[in-house]
Structures are given as structure tokens and as C-alpha cells.
């Protein structure tokens, strides 16, 4: 018999690990060229969204920056809201497309998440708070597409791991 408290503790531990991975992936394993950054910080966010739902994807992205000290800083708040939107939108799309093949479902979910979070919200934040020209922000499109493609491939590999899927379902 499944013990509900054990399941919630297991879920919290998994989400905490995904938060830690997101921090390491986005801050330590990152390549930055000024206005374009390449990192895999959204991979754990997307994994949380697919395995545990859109709220979990949003929480994994926002958790590291949700302290009261971070709220007053509007640019970082809007940018981390964009990161949260990646998980929220991808998780929601994943839930709404159960009849699609896994590859197509995954591609649509990840691309929608990156479009809304990265391309719309984060680009808008960079425009509003830092004055980036729209032409400069267009350079973010190839970056988002490359990140999406890498995330799709890595998530497909992770989702094929049966023990990971069992762990998420318990």
C-alpha cells in the first residue's frame, strides 16, 4: 500500500534535488556572451514539470530566488518569472497532449515553454529594464532554439529511464 506521507516526502526530495541541479546547471555550467547565455538550468525545471506537473516546474525555477530579499529587485524577479513560465507552460502542455507520441508531445511542450518564458517574458524584461534593442533580442531566438533542442534530446533520454519514471509515479 502506498503511504501518502512517504510519497510527498519522496516528491519533495526529488524537487529539492532538481532545484539544486538547476542552480548548478545555470550558474556553474554556463557560457555567457553578454546578452546571450547558454546553460542547462531549464533542464531540471522541465523535468520537474513533466514528472510532477506544471506547478512543480514553476516552483523548481522560482524556489532559489523566492526569498524576500529577491522580491524587491524587479528585473531579476521578472526574469525568474520567465524561468518559472518555462516549467509552467511546458508542464501544462505536457498534461494537455496525452494522445500525442512522446517525441512530438515533448517537442511541443519544451518549445512552448521556451517561447513563453525565454522569448516573451525574459526578452520583455531585458527590453524594459536594460533597454536592449529589439534587433539585439532577435539574437536570442537561435539560442532558445538550440537550448530547446538540447533539452528535448536530454529529456527524451531521461524519460526513457524506467526507474526515474517509477520514482516519479510513487
Secondary structure, DSSP 8 states (H G I E B T S, - for coil): ---HHHHHHHHHHHHHHHHHHHHHHHHTSEEE-SS-EEE-HHHHHHHHHHHH-HHHHHHHHHHTT-SHHHHT-HHHHHHHHHHHHHHHHHHHHHHHTTTS-HHHHHHHHHHHHHIIIIIIIIHHHHHHHH---HHHHTTHHHHHHHHHHHHHHHHHHHHT-HHHHHHHH-
